[in-house]
Every structure is written in C-alpha cells, then in structure tokens.
Amino acid sequence: MEGENVSFPNMFVLLDFSDHPGMEMPLFGVVFISYILTLVGNSSIILLTLVDPRLQTPMYFFLDYLSVLDLCVTTTIVPQLLVNLWETKKMIAYWSCIRQAYLFHWTGCTERALLAVIAFDHYVAICRPLQYTFIMHPQICVQLAAAAWSSGLANSLLQATLTLQPHRRGHHSLDHFFCEVPVLIKLACEDTTANDLSLARGAIPFVLVTPFLVLVSYTFIARAVLKLPSAEGRRKAFSTCSSHVTVVIMYYGPAIYMYLQPPANSTQAKSFFYCVITPLLNPFIYTLRNKDVKRALKRILQSQGGIKSQRV
C-alpha cells in the first residue's frame, strides 16, 4: 500500500498555525467572536432589506447578495478553522476539503464580479440619473447578479475540477488552514504547469478585468461629481459611494500588498483576511456609513418597542 497511487485520500491534514501553538487559543477566541459578529451583521442586513420597503432598491439588492457571499465564505471555512484551533488533530475529511475548495473559489470570483456590478450601479445613479430606473430595472438587476454568480461558478467548477486530476502519492498535508485550490495543486506529484496556466487564465476576468471596471466606473463618477454646481450635491454623491469605495479598497488593497510579498509569507495571511476579516467588516462599513440602513434599523427597533409596550 505504501507505493499505491492515492489521488483520493480519506483525510487531509491542515497544518495551519501549528508552527505557533501558543497562538492557537487566543486566535480561537478572536475567530469565534468574529464569526458570531459576522453571522449577526450580515444576517441583519439581509433581514433589514427584506422587511423595510425603503431598502428594496437595486443598491440594496446587490448588497444583499454581498452579505450572502460573506455568509457562504464564513460558514464554509471558519467552523473547520475553529475545530482545528481547538483540537490537537488538525484533520479534515476529503469531501469537506473538496467542498471548501469549490465554494471558496466560487464565492471569491463572484464577490469580485459583484463589486464591479455595484460600481456600475453607482455610475448609473450618479452619471445617468434620469435613465436609472430604466437601466437598473429589477429584471436587469437579477440578470447582473445571475451573471456574477454563474461566472464565478463556472470558473470554480473548471479550476477545482482540474485541481483534483493530478495524482497525490501520499501527499495529504496542507500548509494552510483550509483547502484552497492553489494549495491543493502543490500536493500533486506530477507536473502541474497546465493547472497553473489554467488558474492564471481563469483569474484574468476576476483579478484584472473586474478591478479595471471598478476603476473606470469611479473615474467617470469622480468627473461627474466634481462638475456638480453645489457643495451639498457633491457631498451627497460622495456619501452614496463612500461605503462601496471603502469595501473595494479594503478588498483589493491588502491583496495587492500581500501579493508583492514572498508567497510563503503572504498566503495564509491573505486567506485569513478574506475568510475572517472581510466578512466581519463589510456589514459594519455599510451600516455605520449608511443613513438609510441606520434609519431602517431604528424604525424596526422602535416598532418592536411599541409592540412590547402595548403588550405590557
């Protein structure tokens, strides 16, 4: 059995933070609190937009999907991370590992596409306000969201499936805290040039094209806003875009910095940021900097308080 060509092991070993055992318990506490806050924050945004008719607009429609993506990433990766931080045996079942690889790749690609769609929505709202209701018709919004999800799914199915093809002769240890496509490729005991090329080509629409579209959209937005005659109009326009711009900078900024670092130093830090930190911060950025969301939350809390007082 020692020389058997094992492509489909029963278990994988996640080495994650085993080099720093003293950090595991404090990190468990931080990740656990972040996990609870992420679930509460993103679920609250989804519930608010479903309950309050004032938030049922294209912008909040896409924000709903962004929250769904954050919940998908969090519930796919973080529970297993918590288990491995708590236990000494850092194992993950084969099918759980494959599920993580598919879902993380899918959600990552979809989120990049969705950020570009939200930037386009802001461009239409500010640069084409008279045509906004026609261009951002509910049916068009559904089609844009479906395009983001389906493009991410197609790339995930292609890349993750190709990653499973090479043989792994007894290589079952991942120097990572979850199963990510590039890390799984490194386990192969044969030439993976084709996999690396496919991964690089598949990343072009999501790593290069989508941030370029975001940049173009905000270039036109900035030009339109600076031409507005009143300071109040400029302030409102910038306020409309500020939350999304913050999320975009937070999403692409660390990625650019980490990709400039040596791969061994940046892989886990980059993945930890996108699996734990980004899903935690997104709902707070959109709520703390958004008056509509804060008003909706206040109305719901007041209505709940009125119902309780009537019961008493």
PyMOL commands that set and color helices and strands:
alter all, ss='L'
color gray80, all
select helices_A, chain A and resi 21-51+53-55+58-86+94-127+129-135+138-163+181-185+193-226+231-259+263-288+291-311
alter helices_A, ss='H'
color red, helices_A
select strands_A, chain A and resi 11-14+91-93+173-174
alter strands_A, ss='S'
color yellow, strands_A
deselect
rebuild
show_as cartoon
